[in-house]
Amino acid sequence: MKVVDNEALTMKKKVQRAKTERKILKMLDHLFLPTLYAEFEALHFSCIVMEYCSGNDLHSFHNIQPHKRFSLNSIRFYAAEVLVALE
């Protein structure tokens, strides 16, 4: 379950991003996206119950790369993943 403080979203001006994420997860059923099971509000939190995805996201992975740059092999891998997802 992903739990986000609505006040923190507002302060960081990321409310629209969170709404877009929920909208996309509701609309799509794809092997490369986590399955959305439910969403609800609890007190001042937005909650999304979705399939567990171990590991980090691409943004976090990018930030830990030397000089914040992917290797050519990594770029090829992620580009291939995107192409397969779009097919």
GROMACS elastic network, one bead per residue, 0.5 to 0.9 nm:
[ bonds ]
;  ai    aj funct       b0    kb
    1    47     6  0.67558   500
    1    48     6  0.55983   500
    1    50     6  0.59835   500
    1    51     6  0.80860   500
    1    52     6  0.78249   500
    2    46     6  0.81591   500
    2    47     6  0.56685   500
    2    48     6  0.50977   500
    2    49     6  0.63931   500
    2    50     6  0.75766   500
    3    45     6  0.64149   500
    3    46     6  0.57966   500
    3    48     6  0.65505   500
    3    49     6  0.86984   500
    4     7     6  0.87768   500
    4     8     6  0.77488   500
    4     9     6  0.74925   500
    4    18     6  0.89702   500
    4    44     6  0.86612   500
    4    45     6  0.54637   500
    4    46     6  0.52772   500
    4    47     6  0.64847   500
    4    48     6  0.86711   500
    5     8     6  0.53214   500
    5     9     6  0.64468   500
    5    10     6  0.88559   500
    5    44     6  0.61840   500
    5    46     6  0.64845   500
    5    47     6  0.89405   500
    6     9     6  0.50311   500
    6    10     6  0.62598   500
    6    11     6  0.86924   500
    6    15     6  0.76936   500
    6    44     6  0.57342   500
    6    45     6  0.53886   500
    6    46     6  0.63754   500
    7    10     6  0.50818   500
    7    11     6  0.61944   500
    7    12     6  0.86309   500
    7    44     6  0.72140   500
    7    45     6  0.82157   500
    8    11     6  0.50612   500
    8    12     6  0.61201   500
    8    13     6  0.83713   500
    8    14     6  0.84522   500
    9    12     6  0.52139   500
    9    13     6  0.59002   500
    9    15     6  0.53039   500
    9    16     6  0.89046   500
    9    18     6  0.79899   500
   10    14     6  0.62081   500
   10    15     6  0.57876   500
   11    14     6  0.78014   500
   11    15     6  0.89372   500
   12    15     6  0.80993   500
   13    16     6  0.77240   500
   13    17     6  0.85472   500
   14    17     6  0.51527   500
   14    18     6  0.63802   500
   14    19     6  0.87716   500
   15    18     6  0.52548   500
   15    19     6  0.63142   500
   15    20     6  0.86791   500
   16    19     6  0.50239   500
   16    20     6  0.60735   500
   16    21     6  0.85793   500
   17    20     6  0.50754   500
   17    21     6  0.61978   500
   17    22     6  0.87812   500
   18    21     6  0.50839   500
   18    22     6  0.63699   500
   18    23     6  0.86276   500
   19    22     6  0.52444   500
   19    23     6  0.61349   500
   19    24     6  0.86658   500
   20    24     6  0.60892   500
   20    25     6  0.85412   500
   21    24     6  0.52662   500
   21    25     6  0.61918   500
   21    26     6  0.86034   500
   22    25     6  0.51790   500
   22    26     6  0.60951   500
   22    27     6  0.86300   500
   22    36     6  0.83030   500
   22    39     6  0.81590   500
   22    48     6  0.78067   500
   23    26     6  0.51691   500
   23    27     6  0.61982   500
   23    28     6  0.87181   500
   24    27     6  0.51622   500
   24    28     6  0.60810   500
   25    28     6  0.55507   500
   25    29     6  0.76006   500
   25    33     6  0.75364   500
   25    34     6  0.74984   500
   25    35     6  0.70152   500
   25    36     6  0.58744   500
   25    50     6  0.89642   500
   26    29     6  0.79742   500
   26    35     6  0.84184   500
   26    36     6  0.63790   500
   26    37     6  0.88053   500
   28    33     6  0.79335   500
   28    35     6  0.85041   500
   29    32     6  0.87668   500
   29    33     6  0.72430   500
   29    34     6  0.83501   500
   29    35     6  0.68933   500
   29    36     6  0.87477   500
   30    33     6  0.54123   500
   30    34     6  0.77679   500
   30    35     6  0.79433   500
   30    85     6  0.80366   500
   31    34     6  0.75606   500
   31    35     6  0.85859   500
   31    85     6  0.80238   500
   32    81     6  0.86625   500
   32    85     6  0.65417   500
   33    36     6  0.89676   500
   33    51     6  0.88703   500
   34    50     6  0.63394   500
   34    51     6  0.51235   500
   34    52     6  0.72323   500
   34    53     6  0.71075   500
   35    49     6  0.87136   500
   35    50     6  0.54411   500
   35    51     6  0.51300   500
   35    52     6  0.86570   500
   36    39     6  0.78956   500
   36    48     6  0.73150   500
   36    49     6  0.61962   500
   36    51     6  0.65729   500
   37    48     6  0.77779   500
   37    49     6  0.53962   500
   37    50     6  0.52200   500
   37    51     6  0.74782   500
   38    47     6  0.82949   500
   38    48     6  0.60262   500
   38    49     6  0.50126   500
   38    50     6  0.69915   500
   39    46     6  0.75877   500
   39    47     6  0.55536   500
   39    49     6  0.59491   500
   39    50     6  0.85897   500
   40    45     6  0.85818   500
   40    46     6  0.61681   500
   40    47     6  0.53009   500
   40    48     6  0.66881   500
   40    49     6  0.85177   500
   41    44     6  0.71346   500
   41    45     6  0.57472   500
   41    47     6  0.59249   500
   41    48     6  0.88399   500
   42    45     6  0.52055   500
   42    46     6  0.64543   500
   42    47     6  0.72125   500
   43    46     6  0.83747   500
   49    52     6  0.89517   500
   50    53     6  0.88606   500
   53    56     6  0.82327   500
   56    59     6  0.80953   500
   56    60     6  0.61246   500
   56    61     6  0.64873   500
   57    60     6  0.54847   500
   57    61     6  0.63115   500
   57    62     6  0.86978   500
   58    62     6  0.60305   500
   58    63     6  0.86909   500
   59    62     6  0.50616   500
   59    63     6  0.63872   500
   60    63     6  0.51746   500
   60    64     6  0.67349   500
   61    64     6  0.55212   500
   61    65     6  0.67467   500
   61    68     6  0.89260   500
   62    65     6  0.54311   500
   62    66     6  0.88033   500
   62    68     6  0.57196   500
   62    69     6  0.67435   500
   62    70     6  0.67929   500
   63    66     6  0.82943   500
   63    67     6  0.84329   500
   63    68     6  0.53474   500
   63    69     6  0.82276   500
   64    67     6  0.83173   500
   64    68     6  0.64425   500
   64    69     6  0.88302   500
   65    69     6  0.56912   500
   65    70     6  0.63694   500
   65    71     6  0.86440   500
   66    69     6  0.60773   500
   66    70     6  0.78824   500
   67    70     6  0.86781   500
   70    73     6  0.80040   500
   70    74     6  0.58760   500
   70    75     6  0.62539   500
   71    74     6  0.51693   500
   71    75     6  0.63181   500
   71    76     6  0.87121   500
   72    75     6  0.50601   500
   72    76     6  0.62101   500
   72    77     6  0.86261   500
   73    76     6  0.51071   500
   73    77     6  0.61762   500
   73    78     6  0.87554   500
   74    77     6  0.50260   500
   74    78     6  0.62034   500
   74    79     6  0.84349   500
   75    78     6  0.53232   500
   75    79     6  0.59456   500
   75    80     6  0.84484   500
   76    79     6  0.51590   500
   76    80     6  0.60875   500
   76    81     6  0.86260   500
   77    80     6  0.52151   500
   77    81     6  0.63014   500
   77    82     6  0.88428   500
   78    82     6  0.62508   500
   78    83     6  0.86463   500
   79    82     6  0.51572   500
   79    83     6  0.62762   500
   79    84     6  0.87221   500
   80    83     6  0.50551   500
   80    84     6  0.61802   500
   80    85     6  0.85673   500
   81    84     6  0.52113   500
   81    85     6  0.61842   500
   81    86     6  0.87129   500
   82    85     6  0.50401   500
   82    86     6  0.62317   500
   82    87     6  0.88154   500
   83    86     6  0.51303   500
   83    87     6  0.63582   500
   84    87     6  0.53068   500
